[in-house]
Amino acid sequence: MKCVICKNGDTKNGFTTITLEKNGATLVFKNVPALVCDNCGEKYLEDSVSKELLFKAKGILESGVEVDIRDYQKVA
Ligand SMILES: [Zn+2]
């Protein structure tokens, strides 16, 4: 798709790192599938990915961590 930020680039399949902060806890997910603009580098998550990301985050945060770095591909 066309990038809505720079309006010049096209997005390509790639991976990104997403940081979530919730209730004082910080969670970092590496290797999150994303669409990345080949011009400005803006990243877009598909709805299904962002939903799954929040679902995975909820499970990890419920275990009581304060800071954690996870590989998105390896979180069940
Ligand atoms: Zn762009």
N, CA, C, O and the ligand as a Tripos MOL2 file, in Angstrom:
@<TRIPOS>MOLECULE
protein
  305   303    77     0     0
PROTEIN
NO_CHARGES

@<TRIPOS>ATOM
      1 N           0.8350   -1.2090    0.0000 N.3       1 MET1
      2 CA          0.0000    0.0000    0.0000 C.3       1 MET1
      3 C           0.8650    1.2520    0.0000 C.2       1 MET1
      4 O           2.0570    1.1900    0.3000 O.2       1 MET1
      5 N           0.2720    2.3710   -0.3320 N.am      2 LYS2
      6 CA          0.9870    3.6440   -0.2890 C.3       2 LYS2
      7 C           1.1160    4.1060    1.1570 C.2       2 LYS2
      8 O           0.1880    3.9570    1.9520 O.2       2 LYS2
      9 N           2.2680    4.6630    1.4870 N.am      3 CYS3
     10 CA          2.4890    5.1860    2.8310 C.3       3 CYS3
     11 C           1.6570    6.4590    3.0280 C.2       3 CYS3
     12 O           1.6870    7.3670    2.1960 O.2       3 CYS3
     13 N           0.9100    6.5110    4.1490 N.am      4 VAL4
     14 CA          0.0710    7.6960    4.3860 C.3       4 VAL4
     15 C           0.8670    8.8330    5.0440 C.2       4 VAL4
     16 O           0.3810    9.9610    5.1270 O.2       4 VAL4
     17 N           2.0770    8.5400    5.5060 N.am      5 ILE5
     18 CA          2.8830    9.5750    6.1450 C.3       5 ILE5
     19 C           3.6070   10.4190    5.1030 C.2       5 ILE5
     20 O           3.4530   11.6410    5.0850 O.2       5 ILE5
     21 N           4.3890    9.7900    4.2390 N.am      6 CYS6
     22 CA          5.1840   10.5660    3.2660 C.3       6 CYS6
     23 C           4.4920   10.6220    1.9050 C.2       6 CYS6
     24 O           4.8520   11.4370    1.0550 O.2       6 CYS6
     25 N           3.4910    9.7460    1.6980 N.am      7 LYS7
     26 CA          2.7200    9.7220    0.4490 C.3       7 LYS7
     27 C           3.5670    9.4240   -0.7900 C.2       7 LYS7
     28 O           3.0970    9.5830   -1.9170 O.2       7 LYS7
     29 N           4.7910    9.0020   -0.5860 N.am      8 ASN8
     30 CA          5.6760    8.6710   -1.7010 C.3       8 ASN8
     31 C           6.0480    7.2040   -1.7370 C.2       8 ASN8
     32 O           6.0960    6.5710   -2.7910 O.2       8 ASN8
     33 N           6.3070    6.6900   -0.5540 N.am      9 GLY9
     34 CA          6.8170    5.3260   -0.4800 C.3       9 GLY9
     35 C           5.7420    4.2790   -0.6130 C.2       9 GLY9
     36 O           4.5500    4.5560   -0.4820 O.2       9 GLY9
     37 N           6.1950    3.0640   -0.8780 N.am     10 ASP10
     38 CA          5.3220    1.9000   -0.8340 C.3      10 ASP10
     39 C           5.7490    1.0490    0.3420 C.2      10 ASP10
     40 O           6.9320    0.9790    0.6760 O.2      10 ASP10
     41 N           4.7790    0.4020    0.9690 N.am     11 THR11
     42 CA          5.1220   -0.4340    2.1100 C.3      11 THR11
     43 C           5.4900   -1.8350    1.6470 C.2      11 THR11
     44 O           4.9290   -2.3720    0.6920 O.2      11 THR11
     45 N           6.4480   -2.4030    2.3580 N.am     12 LYS12
     46 CA          6.9050   -3.7580    2.0580 C.3      12 LYS12
     47 C           6.8720   -4.5850    3.3310 C.2      12 LYS12
     48 O           6.9990   -4.0550    4.4350 O.2      12 LYS12
     49 N           6.6980   -5.8980    3.1650 N.am     13 ASN13
     50 CA          6.6920   -6.7690    4.3360 C.3      13 ASN13
     51 C           8.0440   -6.7580    5.0180 C.2      13 ASN13
     52 O           9.0840   -6.9000    4.3740 O.2      13 ASN13
     53 N           8.0160   -6.5880    6.3310 N.am     14 GLY14
     54 CA          9.2600   -6.6030    7.0870 C.3      14 GLY14
     55 C           8.9560   -6.8930    8.5460 C.2      14 GLY14
     56 O           7.8990   -7.4180    8.8940 O.2      14 GLY14
     57 N           9.9150   -6.5350    9.3850 N.am     15 PHE15
     58 CA          9.7530   -6.7700   10.8200 C.3      15 PHE15
     59 C          10.1240   -5.5120   11.5750 C.2      15 PHE15
     60 O          10.9370   -4.7090   11.1160 O.2      15 PHE15
     61 N           9.5170   -5.3510   12.7410 N.am     16 THR16
     62 CA          9.8240   -4.1880   13.5450 C.3      16 THR16
     63 C           9.8400   -4.5620   15.0240 C.2      16 THR16
     64 O           9.4920   -5.6800   15.4030 O.2      16 THR16
     65 N          10.2450   -3.6140   15.8380 N.am     17 THR17
     66 CA         10.2440   -3.7950   17.2890 C.3      17 THR17
     67 C           9.1870   -2.8810   17.8820 C.2      17 THR17
     68 O           9.1530   -1.6850   17.5910 O.2      17 THR17
     69 N           8.3300   -3.4460   18.7090 N.am     18 ILE18
     70 CA          7.2450   -2.6720   19.3110 C.3      18 ILE18
     71 C           7.4270   -2.6170   20.8290 C.2      18 ILE18
     72 O           7.6410   -3.6430   21.4740 O.2      18 ILE18
     73 N           7.3420   -1.4230   21.3850 N.am     19 THR19
     74 CA          7.4300   -1.2530   22.8360 C.3      19 THR19
     75 C           6.0650   -0.8680   23.3890 C.2      19 THR19
     76 O           5.4440    0.0890   22.9270 O.2      19 THR19
     77 N           5.6080   -1.6180   24.3760 N.am     20 LEU20
     78 CA          4.3220   -1.3290   25.0160 C.3      20 LEU20
     79 C           4.5830   -0.9450   26.4620 C.2      20 LEU20
     80 O           5.4010   -1.5690   27.1380 O.2      20 LEU20
     81 N           3.8950    0.0710   26.9310 N.am     21 GLU21
     82 CA          3.9970    0.4230   28.3420 C.3      21 GLU21
     83 C           2.6090    0.4060   28.9340 C.2      21 GLU21
     84 O           1.6890    1.0410   28.4170 O.2      21 GLU21
     85 N           2.4640   -0.3280   30.0250 N.am     22 LYS22
     86 CA          1.1570   -0.4480   30.6360 C.3      22 LYS22
     87 C           1.2960   -0.5970   32.1410 C.2      22 LYS22
     88 O           2.0430   -1.4540   32.6120 O.2      22 LYS22
     89 N           0.5890    0.2220   32.8950 N.am     23 ASN23
     90 CA          0.5900    0.1460   34.3630 C.3      23 ASN23
     91 C           2.0030    0.0680   34.9310 C.2      23 ASN23
     92 O           2.2530   -0.6810   35.8750 O.2      23 ASN23
     93 N           2.9290    0.8400   34.3600 N.am     24 GLY24
     94 CA          4.2910    0.8830   34.8770 C.3      24 GLY24
     95 C           5.1840   -0.2400   34.3730 C.2      24 GLY24
     96 O           6.3750   -0.2690   34.6810 O.2      24 GLY24
     97 N           4.6240   -1.1590   33.6050 N.am     25 ALA25
     98 CA          5.4270   -2.2440   33.0480 C.3      25 ALA25
     99 C           5.8010   -1.9140   31.6010 C.2      25 ALA25
    100 O           5.0340   -1.2890   30.8690 O.2      25 ALA25
    101 N           6.9850   -2.3460   31.2170 N.am     26 THR26
    102 CA          7.4450   -2.1090   29.8500 C.3      26 THR26
    103 C           7.7160   -3.4470   29.1820 C.2      26 THR26
    104 O           8.4290   -4.3000   29.7110 O.2      26 THR26
    105 N           7.1340   -3.6020   28.0210 N.am     27 LEU27
    106 CA          7.2490   -4.8530   27.2950 C.3      27 LEU27
    107 C           7.7340   -4.5410   25.8780 C.2      27 LEU27
    108 O           7.1610   -3.7110   25.1720 O.2      27 LEU27
    109 N           8.8010   -5.2260   25.4880 N.am     28 VAL28
    110 CA          9.3440   -5.0090   24.1490 C.3      28 VAL28
    111 C           9.1880   -6.2930   23.3410 C.2      28 VAL28
    112 O           9.6100   -7.3660   23.7730 O.2      28 VAL28
    113 N           8.5850   -6.1720   22.1790 N.am     29 PHE29
    114 CA          8.4720   -7.3100   21.2690 C.3      29 PHE29
    115 C           9.3780   -7.0740   20.0700 C.2      29 PHE29
    116 O           9.2820   -6.0550   19.3870 O.2      29 PHE29
    117 N          10.2660   -8.0470   19.8290 N.am     30 LYS30
    118 CA         11.1100   -7.9870   18.6410 C.3      30 LYS30
    119 C          10.5070   -8.8660   17.5520 C.2      30 LYS30
    120 O           9.6800   -9.7350   17.8280 O.2      30 LYS30
    121 N          10.9260   -8.6330   16.3210 N.am     31 ASN31
    122 CA         10.5040   -9.4690   15.1870 C.3      31 ASN31
    123 C           8.9910   -9.4930   14.9930 C.2      31 ASN31
    124 O           8.4130  -10.5400   14.7010 O.2      31 ASN31
    125 N           8.3560   -8.3390   15.1570 N.am     32 VAL32
    126 CA          6.9210   -8.2440   14.9030 C.3      32 VAL32
    127 C           6.7160   -8.0050   13.4120 C.2      32 VAL32
    128 O           7.2770   -7.0620   12.8540 O.2      32 VAL32
    129 N           5.9180   -8.8520   12.7610 N.am     33 PRO33
    130 CA          5.6650   -8.6450   11.3290 C.3      33 PRO33
    131 C           4.9740   -7.3060   11.0980 C.2      33 PRO33
    132 O           3.9930   -6.9860   11.7690 O.2      33 PRO33
    133 N           5.4800   -6.5320   10.1570 N.am     34 ALA34
    134 CA          4.9230   -5.2050    9.8950 C.3      34 ALA34
    135 C           5.1080   -4.8580    8.4290 C.2      34 ALA34
    136 O           5.8950   -5.4760    7.7130 O.2      34 ALA34
    137 N           4.3610   -3.8530    8.0080 N.am     35 LEU35
    138 CA          4.5800   -3.2870    6.6800 C.3      35 LEU35
    139 C           5.4330   -2.0440    6.8840 C.2      35 LEU35
    140 O           5.0700   -1.1590    7.6600 O.2      35 LEU35
    141 N           6.5560   -1.9750    6.1960 N.am     36 VAL36
    142 CA          7.5100   -0.8900    6.4000 C.3      36 VAL36
    143 C           7.6250   -0.0650    5.1320 C.2      36 VAL36
    144 O           7.8200   -0.6080    4.0440 O.2      36 VAL36
    145 N           7.5040    1.2570    5.2740 N.am     37 CYS37
    146 CA          7.6160    2.1500    4.1240 C.3      37 CYS37
    147 C           9.0500    2.1440    3.5990 C.2      37 CYS37
    148 O           9.9970    2.3040    4.3700 O.2      37 CYS37
    149 N           9.2090    1.9630    2.3030 N.am     38 ASP38
    150 CA         10.5640    1.9110    1.7440 C.3      38 ASP38
    151 C          11.1480    3.3070    1.5450 C.2      38 ASP38
    152 O          12.2960    3.4500    1.1240 O.2      38 ASP38
    153 N          10.3650    4.3250    1.8430 N.am     39 ASN39
    154 CA         10.8620    5.6920    1.7060 C.3      39 ASN39
    155 C          11.2070    6.3320    3.0480 C.2      39 ASN39
    156 O          12.3360    6.7750    3.2600 O.2      39 ASN39
    157 N          10.2220    6.3780    3.9570 N.am     40 CYS40
    158 CA         10.4590    7.0770    5.2320 C.3      40 CYS40
    159 C          10.6280    6.1300    6.4070 C.2      40 CYS40
    160 O          11.0180    6.5640    7.4910 O.2      40 CYS40
    161 N          10.3430    4.8410    6.2160 N.am     41 GLY41
    162 CA         10.5540    3.8810    7.3000 C.3      41 GLY41
    163 C           9.3850    3.7590    8.2650 C.2      41 GLY41
    164 O           9.4760    3.0250    9.2480 O.2      41 GLY41
    165 N           8.2830    4.4660    8.0050 N.am     42 GLU42
    166 CA          7.0960    4.3370    8.8530 C.3      42 GLU42
    167 C           6.6240    2.8820    8.8500 C.2      42 GLU42
    168 O           6.6780    2.2030    7.8250 O.2      42 GLU42
    169 N           6.1560    2.4100   10.0230 N.am     43 LYS43
    170 CA          5.7520    1.0150   10.1200 C.3      43 LYS43
    171 C           4.2590    0.9030   10.3940 C.2      43 LYS43
    172 O           3.6820    1.6730   11.1610 O.2      43 LYS43
    173 N           3.6600   -0.0790    9.7440 N.am     44 TYR44
    174 CA          2.2230   -0.3070    9.9180 C.3      44 TYR44
    175 C           1.9960   -1.7280   10.3740 C.2      44 TYR44
    176 O           2.5340   -2.6730    9.7960 O.2      44 TYR44
    177 N           1.1910   -1.8780   11.4220 N.am     45 LEU45
    178 CA          0.8250   -3.2230   11.8660 C.3      45 LEU45
    179 C          -0.5430   -3.5600   11.3030 C.2      45 LEU45
    180 O          -1.4460   -2.7230   11.2930 O.2      45 LEU45
    181 N          -0.6880   -4.7790   10.8390 N.am     46 GLU46
    182 CA         -2.0070   -5.2070   10.4040 C.3      46 GLU46
    183 C          -2.8740   -5.4240   11.6410 C.2      46 GLU46
    184 O          -2.3610   -5.7220   12.7200 O.2      46 GLU46
    185 N          -4.1800   -5.2760   11.4820 N.am     47 ASP47
    186 CA         -5.1140   -5.4010   12.6030 C.3      47 ASP47
    187 C          -4.9330   -6.7190   13.3410 C.2      47 ASP47
    188 O          -4.9260   -6.7620   14.5720 O.2      47 ASP47
    189 N          -4.7860   -7.7980   12.5680 N.am     48 SER48
    190 CA         -4.6710   -9.1220   13.1960 C.3      48 SER48
    191 C          -3.4000   -9.1850   14.0380 C.2      48 SER48
    192 O          -3.3840   -9.8090   15.0990 O.2      48 SER48
    193 N          -2.3340   -8.5370   13.5640 N.am     49 VAL49
    194 CA         -1.0690   -8.5520   14.3030 C.3      49 VAL49
    195 C          -1.1760   -7.7100   15.5720 C.2      49 VAL49
    196 O          -0.7120   -8.1270   16.6330 O.2      49 VAL49
    197 N          -1.7840   -6.5260   15.4710 N.am     50 SER50
    198 CA         -1.8600   -5.6910   16.6690 C.3      50 SER50
    199 C          -2.7760   -6.3160   17.7180 C.2      50 SER50
    200 O          -2.5330   -6.1830   18.9170 O.2      50 SER50
    201 N          -3.8260   -6.9960   17.2670 N.am     51 LYS51
    202 CA         -4.6940   -7.7000   18.2210 C.3      51 LYS51
    203 C          -3.9360   -8.8190   18.9260 C.2      51 LYS51
    204 O          -4.0340   -8.9890   20.1420 O.2      51 LYS51
    205 N          -3.1790   -9.5770   18.1360 N.am     52 GLU52
    206 CA         -2.4320  -10.6980   18.7130 C.3      52 GLU52
    207 C          -1.3490  -10.1760   19.6600 C.2      52 GLU52
    208 O          -1.0740  -10.7750   20.6990 O.2      52 GLU52
    209 N          -0.7450   -9.0560   19.2810 N.am     53 LEU53
    210 CA          0.2960   -8.4410   20.1070 C.3      53 LEU53
    211 C          -0.2600   -8.0740   21.4860 C.2      53 LEU53
    212 O           0.3710   -8.3440   22.5080 O.2      53 LEU53
    213 N          -1.4310   -7.4650   21.5040 N.am     54 LEU54
    214 CA         -2.0370   -7.0650   22.7710 C.3      54 LEU54
    215 C          -2.4350   -8.2770   23.6000 C.2      54 LEU54
    216 O          -2.3320   -8.2780   24.8270 O.2      54 LEU54
    217 N          -2.8930   -9.3130   22.8930 N.am     55 PHE55
    218 CA         -3.2640  -10.5530   23.5790 C.3      55 PHE55
    219 C          -2.0420  -11.1860   24.2400 C.2      55 PHE55
    220 O          -2.1050  -11.6070   25.3950 O.2      55 PHE55
    221 N          -0.9380  -11.2510   23.5100 N.am     56 LYS56
    222 CA          0.3000  -11.8160   24.0530 C.3      56 LYS56
    223 C           0.8130  -10.9620   25.1980 C.2      56 LYS56
    224 O           1.2910  -11.4860   26.2040 O.2      56 LYS56
    225 N           0.7130   -9.6460   25.0470 N.am     57 ALA57
    226 CA          1.1850   -8.7290   26.0860 C.3      57 ALA57
    227 C           0.4120   -8.9320   27.3720 C.2      57 ALA57
    228 O           0.9850   -8.9260   28.4620 O.2      57 ALA57
    229 N          -0.9020   -9.1120   27.2400 N.am     58 LYS58
    230 CA         -1.7540   -9.2960   28.4030 C.3      58 LYS58
    231 C          -1.3020  -10.5190   29.2010 C.2      58 LYS58
    232 O          -1.1820  -10.4660   30.4250 O.2      58 LYS58
    233 N          -1.0550  -11.6130   28.4950 N.am     59 GLY59
    234 CA         -0.6220  -12.8360   29.1490 C.3      59 GLY59
    235 C           0.6870  -12.6560   29.8940 C.2      59 GLY59
    236 O           0.8490  -13.1440   31.0120 O.2      59 GLY59
    237 N           1.6310  -11.9430   29.2600 N.am     60 ILE60
    238 CA          2.9430  -11.7420   29.8870 C.3      60 ILE60
    239 C           2.8210  -10.8140   31.0950 C.2      60 ILE60
    240 O           3.4220  -11.0630   32.1400 O.2      60 ILE60
    241 N           2.0330   -9.7360   30.9440 N.am     61 LEU61
    242 CA          1.8960   -8.7740   32.0330 C.3      61 LEU61
    243 C           1.1760   -9.3920   33.2350 C.2      61 LEU61
    244 O           1.4380   -9.0260   34.3800 O.2      61 LEU61
    245 N           0.2740  -10.3240   32.9620 N.am     62 GLU62
    246 CA         -0.4430  -10.9780   34.0600 C.3      62 GLU62
    247 C           0.4780  -11.8480   34.9050 C.2      62 GLU62
    248 O           0.1620  -12.1800   36.0470 O.2      62 GLU62
    249 N           1.6230  -12.2130   34.3280 N.am     63 SER63
    250 CA          2.5800  -12.9990   35.1090 C.3      63 SER63
    251 C           3.4020  -12.1040   36.0370 C.2      63 SER63
    252 O           4.2110  -12.5970   36.8220 O.2      63 SER63
    253 N           3.1930  -10.7890   35.9450 N.am     64 GLY64
    254 CA          3.7740   -9.8700   36.9170 C.3      64 GLY64
    255 C           5.1310   -9.2770   36.5600 C.2      64 GLY64
    256 O           5.8110   -8.7400   37.4340 O.2      64 GLY64
    257 N           5.5440   -9.3620   35.2810 N.am     65 VAL65
    258 CA          6.8410   -8.7910   34.9090 C.3      65 VAL65
    259 C           6.7640   -7.2620   34.8920 C.2      65 VAL65
    260 O           5.6930   -6.6880   34.6940 O.2      65 VAL65
    261 N           7.9120   -6.6100   35.1030 N.am     66 GLU66
    262 CA          7.9590   -5.1480   35.0080 C.3      66 GLU66
    263 C           8.6360   -4.7060   33.7280 C.2      66 GLU66
    264 O           8.2200   -3.7390   33.0910 O.2      66 GLU66
    265 N           9.6830   -5.4250   33.3580 N.am     67 VAL67
    266 CA         10.3720   -5.1420   32.1040 C.3      67 VAL67
    267 C          10.6710   -6.4750   31.4380 C.2      67 VAL67
    268 O          11.2120   -7.3850   32.0660 O.2      67 VAL67
    269 N          10.3210   -6.5850   30.1770 N.am     68 ASP68
    270 CA         10.5760   -7.8450   29.5040 C.3      68 ASP68
    271 C          10.7820   -7.5990   28.0150 C.2      68 ASP68
    272 O          10.1590   -6.7180   27.4220 O.2      68 ASP68
    273 N          11.6610   -8.3890   27.4280 N.am     69 ILE69
    274 CA         11.8840   -8.3260   25.9890 C.3      69 ILE69
    275 C          11.5970   -9.7000   25.4240 C.2      69 ILE69
    276 O          12.2140  -10.6850   25.8290 O.2      69 ILE69
    277 N          10.6720   -9.7680   24.4970 N.am     70 ARG70
    278 CA         10.2880  -11.0670   23.9300 C.3      70 ARG70
    279 C          10.4300  -11.0500   22.4130 C.2      70 ARG70
    280 O          10.3060  -10.0160   21.7560 O.2      70 ARG70
    281 N          10.6950  -12.2380   21.8910 N.am     71 ASP71
    282 CA         10.6750  -12.4250   20.4480 C.3      71 ASP71
    283 C           9.2270  -12.7700   20.0840 C.2      71 ASP71
    284 O           8.7090  -13.8110   20.4870 O.2      71 ASP71
    285 N           8.5890  -11.8920   19.3260 N.am     72 TYR72
    286 CA          7.1690  -12.0630   19.0020 C.3      72 TYR72
    287 C           6.8850  -13.4570   18.4170 C.2      72 TYR72
    288 O           5.8510  -14.0650   18.6950 O.2      72 TYR72
    289 N           7.8290  -13.9430   17.6010 N.am     73 GLN73
    290 CA          7.6250  -15.2300   16.9340 C.3      73 GLN73
    291 C           7.6310  -16.4000   17.9110 C.2      73 GLN73
    292 O           7.1230  -17.4800   17.6090 O.2      73 GLN73
    293 N           8.2180  -16.1690   19.0920 N.am     74 LYS74
    294 CA          8.3930  -17.2940   20.0210 C.3      74 LYS74
    295 C           7.4180  -17.2540   21.1950 C.2      74 LYS74
    296 O           7.4110  -18.1680   22.0200 O.2      74 LYS74
    297 N           6.5910  -16.2050   21.2810 N.am     75 VAL75
    298 CA          5.6020  -16.1380   22.3520 C.3      75 VAL75
    299 C           4.3580  -16.9080   21.9320 C.2      75 VAL75
    300 O           3.7890  -16.6530   20.8710 O.2      75 VAL75
    301 N           3.9490  -17.8330   22.7550 N.am     76 ALA76
    302 CA          2.7930  -18.6590   22.3910 C.3      76 ALA76
    303 C           1.5090  -17.8380   22.4500 C.2      76 ALA76
    304 O           0.4290  -18.3600   22.1770 O.2      76 ALA76
    305 ZN          6.5740    6.7100    4.0040 Zn       77 ZN77
@<TRIPOS>BOND
     1     1     2 1
     2     2     3 1
     3     3     4 2
     4     3     5 am
     5     5     6 1
     6     6     7 1
     7     7     8 2
     8     7     9 am
     9     9    10 1
    10    10    11 1
    11    11    12 2
    12    11    13 am
    13    13    14 1
    14    14    15 1
    15    15    16 2
    16    15    17 am
    17    17    18 1
    18    18    19 1
    19    19    20 2
    20    19    21 am
    21    21    22 1
    22    22    23 1
    23    23    24 2
    24    23    25 am
    25    25    26 1
    26    26    27 1
    27    27    28 2
    28    27    29 am
    29    29    30 1
    30    30    31 1
    31    31    32 2
    32    31    33 am
    33    33    34 1
    34    34    35 1
    35    35    36 2
    36    35    37 am
    37    37    38 1
    38    38    39 1
    39    39    40 2
    40    39    41 am
    41    41    42 1
    42    42    43 1
    43    43    44 2
    44    43    45 am
    45    45    46 1
    46    46    47 1
    47    47    48 2
    48    47    49 am
    49    49    50 1
    50    50    51 1
    51    51    52 2
    52    51    53 am
    53    53    54 1
    54    54    55 1
    55    55    56 2
    56    55    57 am
    57    57    58 1
    58    58    59 1
    59    59    60 2
    60    59    61 am
    61    61    62 1
    62    62    63 1
    63    63    64 2
    64    63    65 am
    65    65    66 1
    66    66    67 1
    67    67    68 2
    68    67    69 am
    69    69    70 1
    70    70    71 1
    71    71    72 2
    72    71    73 am
    73    73    74 1
    74    74    75 1
    75    75    76 2
    76    75    77 am
    77    77    78 1
    78    78    79 1
    79    79    80 2
    80    79    81 am
    81    81    82 1
    82    82    83 1
    83    83    84 2
    84    83    85 am
    85    85    86 1
    86    86    87 1
    87    87    88 2
    88    87    89 am
    89    89    90 1
    90    90    91 1
    91    91    92 2
    92    91    93 am
    93    93    94 1
    94    94    95 1
    95    95    96 2
    96    95    97 am
    97    97    98 1
    98    98    99 1
    99    99   100 2
   100    99   101 am
   101   101   102 1
   102   102   103 1
   103   103   104 2
   104   103   105 am
   105   105   106 1
   106   106   107 1
   107   107   108 2
   108   107   109 am
   109   109   110 1
   110   110   111 1
   111   111   112 2
   112   111   113 am
   113   113   114 1
   114   114   115 1
   115   115   116 2
   116   115   117 am
   117   117   118 1
   118   118   119 1
   119   119   120 2
   120   119   121 am
   121   121   122 1
   122   122   123 1
   123   123   124 2
   124   123   125 am
   125   125   126 1
   126   126   127 1
   127   127   128 2
   128   127   129 am
   129   129   130 1
   130   130   131 1
   131   131   132 2
   132   131   133 am
   133   133   134 1
   134   134   135 1
   135   135   136 2
   136   135   137 am
   137   137   138 1
   138   138   139 1
   139   139   140 2
   140   139   141 am
   141   141   142 1
   142   142   143 1
   143   143   144 2
   144   143   145 am
   145   145   146 1
   146   146   147 1
   147   147   148 2
   148   147   149 am
   149   149   150 1
   150   150   151 1
   151   151   152 2
   152   151   153 am
   153   153   154 1
   154   154   155 1
   155   155   156 2
   156   155   157 am
   157   157   158 1
   158   158   159 1
   159   159   160 2
   160   159   161 am
   161   161   162 1
   162   162   163 1
   163   163   164 2
   164   163   165 am
   165   165   166 1
   166   166   167 1
   167   167   168 2
   168   167   169 am
   169   169   170 1
   170   170   171 1
   171   171   172 2
   172   171   173 am
   173   173   174 1
   174   174   175 1
   175   175   176 2
   176   175   177 am
   177   177   178 1
   178   178   179 1
   179   179   180 2
   180   179   181 am
   181   181   182 1
   182   182   183 1
   183   183   184 2
   184   183   185 am
   185   185   186 1
   186   186   187 1
   187   187   188 2
   188   187   189 am
   189   189   190 1
   190   190   191 1
   191   191   192 2
   192   191   193 am
   193   193   194 1
   194   194   195 1
   195   195   196 2
   196   195   197 am
   197   197   198 1
   198   198   199 1
   199   199   200 2
   200   199   201 am
   201   201   202 1
   202   202   203 1
   203   203   204 2
   204   203   205 am
   205   205   206 1
   206   206   207 1
   207   207   208 2
   208   207   209 am
   209   209   210 1
   210   210   211 1
   211   211   212 2
   212   211   213 am
   213   213   214 1
   214   214   215 1
   215   215   216 2
   216   215   217 am
   217   217   218 1
   218   218   219 1
   219   219   220 2
   220   219   221 am
   221   221   222 1
   222   222   223 1
   223   223   224 2
   224   223   225 am
   225   225   226 1
   226   226   227 1
   227   227   228 2
   228   227   229 am
   229   229   230 1
   230   230   231 1
   231   231   232 2
   232   231   233 am
   233   233   234 1
   234   234   235 1
   235   235   236 2
   236   235   237 am
   237   237   238 1
   238   238   239 1
   239   239   240 2
   240   239   241 am
   241   241   242 1
   242   242   243 1
   243   243   244 2
   244   243   245 am
   245   245   246 1
   246   246   247 1
   247   247   248 2
   248   247   249 am
   249   249   250 1
   250   250   251 1
   251   251   252 2
   252   251   253 am
   253   253   254 1
   254   254   255 1
   255   255   256 2
   256   255   257 am
   257   257   258 1
   258   258   259 1
   259   259   260 2
   260   259   261 am
   261   261   262 1
   262   262   263 1
   263   263   264 2
   264   263   265 am
   265   265   266 1
   266   266   267 1
   267   267   268 2
   268   267   269 am
   269   269   270 1
   270   270   271 1
   271   271   272 2
   272   271   273 am
   273   273   274 1
   274   274   275 1
   275   275   276 2
   276   275   277 am
   277   277   278 1
   278   278   279 1
   279   279   280 2
   280   279   281 am
   281   281   282 1
   282   282   283 1
   283   283   284 2
   284   283   285 am
   285   285   286 1
   286   286   287 1
   287   287   288 2
   288   287   289 am
   289   289   290 1
   290   290   291 1
   291   291   292 2
   292   291   293 am
   293   293   294 1
   294   294   295 1
   295   295   296 2
   296   295   297 am
   297   297   298 1
   298   298   299 1
   299   299   300 2
   300   299   301 am
   301   301   302 1
   302   302   303 1
   303   303   304 2
@<TRIPOS>SUBSTRUCTURE
     1 MET1         2 RESIDUE 1 A MET
     2 LYS2         6 RESIDUE 1 A LYS
     3 CYS3        10 RESIDUE 1 A CYS
     4 VAL4        14 RESIDUE 1 A VAL
     5 ILE5        18 RESIDUE 1 A ILE
     6 CYS6        22 RESIDUE 1 A CYS
     7 LYS7        26 RESIDUE 1 A LYS
     8 ASN8        30 RESIDUE 1 A ASN
     9 GLY9        34 RESIDUE 1 A GLY
    10 ASP10       38 RESIDUE 1 A ASP
    11 THR11       42 RESIDUE 1 A THR
    12 LYS12       46 RESIDUE 1 A LYS
    13 ASN13       50 RESIDUE 1 A ASN
    14 GLY14       54 RESIDUE 1 A GLY
    15 PHE15       58 RESIDUE 1 A PHE
    16 THR16       62 RESIDUE 1 A THR
    17 THR17       66 RESIDUE 1 A THR
    18 ILE18       70 RESIDUE 1 A ILE
    19 THR19       74 RESIDUE 1 A THR
    20 LEU20       78 RESIDUE 1 A LEU
    21 GLU21       82 RESIDUE 1 A GLU
    22 LYS22       86 RESIDUE 1 A LYS
    23 ASN23       90 RESIDUE 1 A ASN
    24 GLY24       94 RESIDUE 1 A GLY
    25 ALA25       98 RESIDUE 1 A ALA
    26 THR26      102 RESIDUE 1 A THR
    27 LEU27      106 RESIDUE 1 A LEU
    28 VAL28      110 RESIDUE 1 A VAL
    29 PHE29      114 RESIDUE 1 A PHE
    30 LYS30      118 RESIDUE 1 A LYS
    31 ASN31      122 RESIDUE 1 A ASN
    32 VAL32      126 RESIDUE 1 A VAL
    33 PRO33      130 RESIDUE 1 A PRO
    34 ALA34      134 RESIDUE 1 A ALA
    35 LEU35      138 RESIDUE 1 A LEU
    36 VAL36      142 RESIDUE 1 A VAL
    37 CYS37      146 RESIDUE 1 A CYS
    38 ASP38      150 RESIDUE 1 A ASP
    39 ASN39      154 RESIDUE 1 A ASN
    40 CYS40      158 RESIDUE 1 A CYS
    41 GLY41      162 RESIDUE 1 A GLY
    42 GLU42      166 RESIDUE 1 A GLU
    43 LYS43      170 RESIDUE 1 A LYS
    44 TYR44      174 RESIDUE 1 A TYR
    45 LEU45      178 RESIDUE 1 A LEU
    46 GLU46      182 RESIDUE 1 A GLU
    47 ASP47      186 RESIDUE 1 A ASP
    48 SER48      190 RESIDUE 1 A SER
    49 VAL49      194 RESIDUE 1 A VAL
    50 SER50      198 RESIDUE 1 A SER
    51 LYS51      202 RESIDUE 1 A LYS
    52 GLU52      206 RESIDUE 1 A GLU
    53 LEU53      210 RESIDUE 1 A LEU
    54 LEU54      214 RESIDUE 1 A LEU
    55 PHE55      218 RESIDUE 1 A PHE
    56 LYS56      222 RESIDUE 1 A LYS
    57 ALA57      226 RESIDUE 1 A ALA
    58 LYS58      230 RESIDUE 1 A LYS
    59 GLY59      234 RESIDUE 1 A GLY
    60 ILE60      238 RESIDUE 1 A ILE
    61 LEU61      242 RESIDUE 1 A LEU
    62 GLU62      246 RESIDUE 1 A GLU
    63 SER63      250 RESIDUE 1 A SER
    64 GLY64      254 RESIDUE 1 A GLY
    65 VAL65      258 RESIDUE 1 A VAL
    66 GLU66      262 RESIDUE 1 A GLU
    67 VAL67      266 RESIDUE 1 A VAL
    68 ASP68      270 RESIDUE 1 A ASP
    69 ILE69      274 RESIDUE 1 A ILE
    70 ARG70      278 RESIDUE 1 A ARG
    71 ASP71      282 RESIDUE 1 A ASP
    72 TYR72      286 RESIDUE 1 A TYR
    73 GLN73      290 RESIDUE 1 A GLN
    74 LYS74      294 RESIDUE 1 A LYS
    75 VAL75      298 RESIDUE 1 A VAL
    76 ALA76      302 RESIDUE 1 A ALA
    77 ZN77       305 GROUP 0 **** ****
